[in-house]
Amino acid sequence: MTDVTMIGLGAMGSALARAFIGAGHSVTIWNRTAARMEPLVSLGATAASSPGDATKASPVTVVCIDNYDATRRLIDEAGMLEPLSGRTVVQFGTGTPAEARDLSNWLTARGVNVLDGAIMAYPSGIGAKDAKILLAGPAELYSSCKPILDCLGGDLRHVSEEIGAAAVLDMALLTFALSKHLGVWHGARACEAEGLGIDVFASMLPPYDPVANLAWRIHNADYDNPGATLEVWNAALDRIIQHADTAKINREVPELVSSLFRRAIALGHGNRDIATVIEVLRAG
Ligand SMILES: NC(=O)c1ccc[n+]([C@@H]2O[C@H](COP(=O)([O-])OP(=O)(O)OC[C@H]3O[C@@H](n4cnc5c(N)ncnc54)[C@H](OP(=O)(O)O)[C@@H]3O)[C@@H](O)[C@H]2O)c1
């Protein structure tokens, strides 16, 4: 047996697995593309040959893949459901509160304990003192998982027993952050158009605010080391718009950011940093 199983080793899942290993937990891993397991095996993780075997190896399975649909399909079709009975899943993919509730209802009806999480940090920030990790679900379950999850960030919070609460806070905080990003893209372009360096603008933003870092990435054309790719951000925005539609909220705020993202993706920047949105503004 290991302490924790990590399923999904993309940018974020790999960072979570590294944090577990760094904290001294024994870790079993599985990823659809097997090559992504190798760097973690060299750090001490045990690679499982299937999602089912990975799930059997630990009392707690953390899942961090693209979205809830993919997570549910994986659990249902890849032999995870039976070994999960009586054990715990911590879900960290991004989605709507309704998706969190649907997945949780489906799993709890099959005897699985569920926490739904939202990670308010880039992979490089995992484990940092200010990394905010939100969890929703039964308080007792949160308390029992806390010793394992604590290493993921200094600001680990149980936000509610209502399973959709982490997802809605995730959407609210992402919308807030992206609204500030809009000002950085436009402000950087305005300075540039008047012959003023974007570095001058960047140096005037509060250094503790992640948007200052965005301005520096624009200044340095640092597009190819994304914490989350434009595609990953855009998938989160799609969920925010979907939620707005079902909750009958005017969708213009997320739609504005999404239209810029879609145009940046059409310019070929889907796997790059969101700093590339400046190229849409440069295109006029
Ligand atoms: N990156 C961030 O800064 C960040 C921050 C907060 C939350 N998140 C959330 O974390 C989740 C993952 O993001 P990421 O940045 O790690 O994305 P990523 O680098 O694109 O990795 C995606 C992961 O999902 C796996 N996957 C996708 N579809 C799958 C399927 N049908 N079956 C099995 N595995 C599947 C991929 O496996 P393969 O390797 O085989 O493709 C990969 O491990 C997303 O929901 C994202 O919104 C990310």
The ligand as an SDF file (V2000), in Angstrom:
LIG
                    3D

 48 52  0  0  0  0  0  0  0  0999 V2000
   -2.1910   24.2040  -15.0050 N   0  0  0  0  0  0  0  0  0  0  0  0
   -2.7380   25.0010  -14.0960 C   0  0  0  0  0  0  0  0  0  0  0  0
   -2.1990   26.0590  -13.7620 O   0  0  0  0  0  0  0  0  0  0  0  0
   -4.0250   24.6040  -13.4170 C   0  0  0  0  0  0  0  0  0  0  0  0
   -4.4490   25.3350  -12.2860 C   0  0  0  0  0  0  0  0  0  0  0  0
   -5.6290   24.9720  -11.6340 C   0  0  0  0  0  0  0  0  0  0  0  0
   -6.3890   23.9320  -12.1190 C   0  0  0  0  0  0  0  0  0  0  0  0
   -5.9710   23.2480  -13.2380 N   0  0  0  0  0  0  0  0  0  0  0  0
   -6.8550   22.1890  -13.7480 C   0  0  0  0  0  0  0  0  0  0  0  0
   -6.1990   20.9290  -13.6890 O   0  0  0  0  0  0  0  0  0  0  0  0
   -6.6630   20.1030  -14.7710 C   0  0  0  0  0  0  0  0  0  0  0  0
   -5.4360   19.6180  -15.5430 C   0  0  0  0  0  0  0  0  0  0  0  0
   -4.7320   20.7690  -16.0140 O   0  0  0  0  0  0  0  0  0  0  0  0
   -3.2250   20.6550  -16.5580 P   0  0  0  0  0  0  0  0  0  0  0  0
   -2.7100   22.0490  -16.6760 O   0  0  0  0  0  0  0  0  0  0  0  0
   -2.4720   19.6310  -15.7960 O   0  0  0  0  0  0  0  0  0  0  0  0
   -3.5180   20.1070  -18.0430 O   0  0  0  0  0  0  0  0  0  0  0  0
   -2.5530   19.2830  -19.0140 P   0  0  0  0  0  0  0  0  0  0  0  0
   -1.1290   19.5870  -18.7460 O   0  0  0  0  0  0  0  0  0  0  0  0
   -3.1060   19.4940  -20.3670 O   0  0  0  0  0  0  0  0  0  0  0  0
   -2.7950   17.7480  -18.5630 O   0  0  0  0  0  0  0  0  0  0  0  0
   -4.0370   17.1340  -18.7760 C   0  0  0  0  0  0  0  0  0  0  0  0
   -4.0120   15.7740  -18.0990 C   0  0  0  0  0  0  0  0  0  0  0  0
   -5.2830   15.1430  -18.2720 O   0  0  0  0  0  0  0  0  0  0  0  0
   -5.0730   13.8310  -18.8280 C   0  0  0  0  0  0  0  0  0  0  0  0
   -6.2530   13.4490  -19.6000 N   0  0  0  0  0  0  0  0  0  0  0  0
   -7.0070   14.2280  -20.4150 C   0  0  0  0  0  0  0  0  0  0  0  0
   -8.0380   13.5480  -20.9180 N   0  0  0  0  0  0  0  0  0  0  0  0
   -7.9390   12.2980  -20.3980 C   0  0  0  0  0  0  0  0  0  0  0  0
   -8.7180   11.1240  -20.5350 C   0  0  0  0  0  0  0  0  0  0  0  0
   -9.8100   11.0830  -21.3250 N   0  0  0  0  0  0  0  0  0  0  0  0
   -8.3280   10.0210  -19.8670 N   0  0  0  0  0  0  0  0  0  0  0  0
   -7.2250   10.0380  -19.0740 C   0  0  0  0  0  0  0  0  0  0  0  0
   -6.4440   11.1200  -18.8990 N   0  0  0  0  0  0  0  0  0  0  0  0
   -6.8180   12.2340  -19.5630 C   0  0  0  0  0  0  0  0  0  0  0  0
   -3.8280   13.9920  -19.6780 C   0  0  0  0  0  0  0  0  0  0  0  0
   -3.2680   12.7530  -19.9940 O   0  0  0  0  0  0  0  0  0  0  0  0
   -2.1810   12.6190  -21.1920 P   0  0  0  0  0  0  0  0  0  0  0  0
   -0.8630   13.0070  -20.5930 O   0  0  0  0  0  0  0  0  0  0  0  0
   -2.2610   11.2110  -21.6010 O   0  0  0  0  0  0  0  0  0  0  0  0
   -2.6300   13.5670  -22.2830 O   0  0  0  0  0  0  0  0  0  0  0  0
   -2.9640   14.8120  -18.7050 C   0  0  0  0  0  0  0  0  0  0  0  0
   -2.4580   13.9970  -17.6910 O   0  0  0  0  0  0  0  0  0  0  0  0
   -7.6080   20.9950  -15.6320 C   0  0  0  0  0  0  0  0  0  0  0  0
   -8.9440   20.7600  -15.2890 O   0  0  0  0  0  0  0  0  0  0  0  0
   -7.1890   22.4030  -15.2270 C   0  0  0  0  0  0  0  0  0  0  0  0
   -8.2170   23.3600  -15.3970 O   0  0  0  0  0  0  0  0  0  0  0  0
   -4.8080   23.5460  -13.8740 C   0  0  0  0  0  0  0  0  0  0  0  0
  1  2  1  0
  2  3  2  0
  2  4  1  0
  4  5  1  0
  4 48  2  0
  5  6  2  0
  6  7  1  0
  7  8  2  0
  8  9  1  0
  8 48  1  0
  9 10  1  0
  9 46  1  0
 10 11  1  0
 11 12  1  0
 11 44  1  0
 12 13  1  0
 13 14  1  0
 14 15  2  0
 14 16  1  0
 14 17  1  0
 17 18  1  0
 18 19  2  0
 18 20  1  0
 18 21  1  0
 21 22  1  0
 22 23  1  0
 23 24  1  0
 23 42  1  0
 24 25  1  0
 25 26  1  0
 25 36  1  0
 26 27  1  0
 26 35  1  0
 27 28  2  0
 28 29  1  0
 29 30  1  0
 29 35  2  0
 30 31  1  0
 30 32  2  0
 32 33  1  0
 33 34  2  0
 34 35  1  0
 36 37  1  0
 36 42  1  0
 37 38  1  0
 38 39  2  0
 38 40  1  0
 38 41  1  0
 42 43  1  0
 44 45  1  0
 44 46  1  0
 46 47  1  0
M  CHG  2   8   1  16  -1
M  END
$$$$
